[in-house]
Amino acid sequence: MIKICLDDIFFCIRRFVCISDTHGLTGNLQLPAGDVLIHAGDFSNTGTLPDCINFREFLDSQIDFRHKVVIAGNHDLTFDVLSYPETWKRFRHPVKYDVEACRAQVIEAPNVTYLEDSSTTIEGIKIYGSPWQPEFCDWAFNLPRGKPCRDVRP
């Protein structure tokens, strides 16, 4: 953190690094330095337990970020506990994964805040996250277009 003094007022400069749609391809990902890492959806191909474990390992390796914020996306099937009982076979999961075990891999990682229709405040900055999107090919977190999407609130 850099502190700049102007007439006895201190300002903290924070660097947010925002990524999304990595789809399990984080192995060689080089990120710039920052204070807060935000992954805004689609960290996996289809949210399998191995996908979630790999993403957890990626999060654990990001030791230079003081805070990490994760928001699921439409590819993160096991994070949508309501639709997963229908989507797991269609997306050819070899077994029906325990959604709580998959979610725990990410949610319980150190210094990680998972947002699902919720917000958090990090160093004075409020961050809101929601995984919902207009219907698209029956992936996770789909809502009918129009009012149902507009009505999503924390």
Secondary structure, DSSP 4 states (H G I P E B T S, - for coil): -EEEEETTEEEEE--EEEE---TT--TT------SEEEEES--SSS--HHHHHHHHHHHHH-TT-SEEEEE--TT-GGG-TTTHHHHHHHTT-SS---HHHHHHHHHTSTTEEE-SSEEEEETTEEEEE---EE--TT-SSEE-TTHHHHT---
